[in-house]
Amino acid sequence: MKKQIFFLILTFILSSSCLAENFDKEVARLTEELVHSIEWKNYPVALGLGNFFYADSKISSDFGYHFAIEMALAISNLPKFILVNRSNLGEILNEQGLQLTDLVDQNTATKPGKIRGLDGLIVGSYAIWEKEVRVTAKLIKIEDATMKLARQRLKS
């Protein structure tokens, strides 16, 4: 518990000082690189955007929240891509998780590659290294679980 609190405080202090000169442009470039790294069969492509956590800690922060907002803005500006509402995304993923348990008849459950209205999911993490924040974003193509990674360095 103390370790998590330490990371949360450290993340807050360091990430709040990370003011990249062209933050929105860097996030847009990362987003564009990521979504075009996978071959899509049909357009428009519906993307869900999950959370960005500090490293592997699953601790959220203001930086992770604001990074996800910038990424959402970048996706909404890309032709042929649409963003699935975050509140609906949680509902979809919870339903999918439930259907993968033995509580649901597997003959009538939605198949993992057929999540309602979602073609891809973007999630990520970030870490603080000296005077920069390194963001790693993962795009998972729902149909076949293809995954692509992209990394961005933001200097403070």
N, C-alpha and C positions, 0 to 999 in steps of 0.2 A: 504494500500500500504506500509506504514512504517513497519507494522508487517511482511509482506512478505519479505521485504528487510532485516529486522533484522534476520529472520529465515534463509534466504539465506546466510548471512554473518556468522552467528553462525554455520550453517551446514558446510560451507566451512572450517572454522577454525578448528572445532572439528573433522570433518571426515578426513581432510587431515592429522591429527595427529594420526588417528586410523591405526596403523600398526601392525595388528595381526601377531604373529610369523609365523603361517602357514596359512595365509589367503586363498591361493588357495586350500589347503586341506580342510579347514572348509567349503568353498563354495561348493566344490565337494561333501562333505558329506551331506550338506543340499540339494543339487540338487538330489543326489541319493535317499535320504529319501523321497523327494517329489514325484519324478516320479514313484517310486515303491509303493507309498501309494494308488494308484488307480489301479483297475483291468482293463487291456486293452484286448480287444477281438482279435485284429490283430496287428501283428508287420510287419514292423517297425512302430513306433508311431511318427507322425509328430507334433513337438511342436513349438509354437510361443513364443517368449520372448518379453514381453512388458517392460515398464520403471519401475524403482524403484524410488519413490518419497519420499521426507522428510515428514513423518507422513501423515496427511491428507491434506497437503497444496498444493499438485500437483506442488511443486517446485522441479525442477531437479537440480542435482549438479554433480560435478566430481565423488564423491563417488558413487552415484547411477549409473552413467554411467559405472564406472569401475567394480562395483559389477555385473552389467548385462553382461559385457564382460567376467568376470570370470565364471559366470553361463553358458554362451554360450559355453565356452571352456569345462566346465564340461559335458554339454549335449552332445557335439560332441565326447566325449570320452566314452560315454555309449553305449554298444551294444544294438541294437534294437530300438534306438531312433535317430531321425534326427531333425535338427533344420531348421525351415523355415526362409528364409532370412528376416531380419528386414524391409527392404524397401518394400518387397512384403507383409509383415504382415500389414503394415499401409494401403496399398491398399485394402487388403482383409477386414480389419475391417471397413474402410470407406464405402466400397460397402455394407457390412452387415448392417451398420447403416442406409444407405440410403434405403435399402430394407425393413427396419422395419418401415419406415414412410409411409404416405399415397400417396407419390409421385410415388410409384411403384405398379403395378398390383400384388396383393398378390397371385393370382392364378399362376403366372409365376415366382415369386421371389424364391430365394434360401431359404430354411427353416433354422432357426437359428442353428439347430443341424447338418447342412450339409455345414459348411463353407469349401470352396474349399481347399482341401489338408491339412487341419488342424485338428488334433485330440485333442489337448490340448493347453491351453494358460497359461503362467506363468507371473504374475505381482507381484508387491510388494511395500513395503514401509520400511522405517527405521526411527528410532528415537534415539536420543542421551540421555542417562541416565547416569549421573555422568561420569565415565571413561570408558563407553562401548557404542558400537553402537548395537542396537537390530534390526535385519533385520527380517521381516515377509514376507514370500513368499506364494503366493496363486497359486495353480494349478487348473484350471477349465477345466473339461472334456467337450468338445464341444457337444458331442452326447446327453448327458442328464443333463448338467449343474451341475454335481457333482463337489464339491469343496473341496479341502484338503489344510490345512495350515501347514507350517513348520516355525520354528523360530530358529535363530542363534544369539548368543551373541559374539561380537568381542570386545575384550578388547584392549584399547589403551595403 
